[in-house]
Amino acid sequence: MPAVVVLGAQWGDEGKGKATDQLGASTDYVVKFNGGNNAGHTVVVGDEKYALHLLPSGILTPGVTPIIGNGVVVDLEVLFHELANLSARGVDVSRLRISANAHVIPSYNRTMDRVVERFLGKRQIGTTGRGIGPTYADKMNRVGIRIQDLFDSSILRQKVEGALLQKNALLVKVYNRREADVEAVTAELLSYADRVRPMLIDCSLELNNALDAGKTVVFEAGQATMLDVDHGTYPFVTSSSCTAGGACTGSGVGPTRLDRIVGVAKAYITRVGEGPFPTELFDEDGDRIREVGGEYGTTTGRPRRCGWYDAVVARYASRINGLTDLVITKLDVLTGFERIPVCVAYEVDGVRHDEMPYDQSAIHHATPVYEYLDGWTEDISRARTFEELPVNAQRYLEYLEAVSGSRISSVGVGPEREQTIVRVPLL
């Protein structure tokens, strides 16, 4: 049985949760391998709408084991709040498992995140202020705190004290804030130990054993390709590996075990926060896409920046990740547009770029080169086969497939589970 990676092929918010949820009936494990509660998935099941922030979307599917991998940073307060909310709505959350190697987000890193962003002013990155970046920085600086550290109070206190040596000096002397109290931070983290202990596993061992036993494992990415710390529009990126390689490092499963890499992209494109965005719209079309598409952050509520589909980004994501399949979501949002532009290249200082420029400055100054396709006015929300779509919607998808570097296997025509056209089964 396969190991399938599902990831964002744009700047995030593409509908990865729905794509993963679509695989649920055939899936044994769903693994979140990067990020934290700085981004969310929205999944609609019947009349119920679930906004997931830290948890893998597989937690909504009976029989699936959801796992938070070692590549995730975990805010324990958020974790248990989210679990309590789902439990109150009748969702069985007892199946959740967490890698003992995952790092926790201590309260002082949430403070650091917010004060640093304010300090940067116009140069701010546009973080969510949830402590994600500082926690990944601690991980790389080897002063991070892992979940397994919660079970030895002496070691935990030493680690908190070591991490705060520098941070308290910065908080007081640079940012004019109060220092964090070692004892209070330690006590807060220890308060979660008994509740989290039954969930902990050796993530690598569990998943490799599952694959050996013929189980199906889906690896679910947070954020997206263009926010990847190595391959995104740096420095306006997240702090983790959102691409296919991150599925391996964030879970302990080797690359030779991955069978399919599924990229998810909207029929247009959006972005949240700062950073370059060549096809961004500042007119009525952008406002219309935002309102019809409900383009507001699942976690933050921030309005998303909206633009036309960018095939340069799609080809880049296909190459970086080695995509085997592309899932297009929210095609229904484009219903009613007379003409629909598709960005096929960038122009930078009079020079055409068919591929993503390696020079960050060039991306900032890129002007989109558009091809235009005829739109459609028919309601497509009830279409369940490609042939049921209006001819112009079919042509639009065929064009996206031709310019995106990967076959389109599935198309979303609405937010609900069943509002999906499957051209090629993902499992």
Secondary structure, 3 states (H helix, E strand, C coil): CCEEEEEECCCCCCCHHHHHHHCHHHCCEEEECCECCCCCEEEEECCEEEEECCCCHHHHCCCCEEEECCCEEECHHHHHHHHHHHHHCCCCCCCCEEECCCEECCHHHHHHHHHHHHHHHHHCCCCCCCCHHHHHHHHHCCCCCEHHHHHCHHHHHHHHHHHHHHHHHHHHHCCCCCCCCHHHHHHHHHCCHHHHHHHEECHHHHHHHHHHCCCCEEEECCCCHHHCCCCCCCCCCCCCCCCHHHHHHCCCCCHHHCCEEEEEEECCEEECCCCCCCCECCCHHHHHHHHHHCCECCCCCCECEEECEEHHHHHHHHHHHCCCEEEEECHHHHCCCCEEEEEEEEEECCEEECCCCCCHHHHHCCEEEEEEEECCCCCCCCCCCHHHCCHHHHHHHHHHHHHHCCCEEEEECCCECCCEEECCCCC
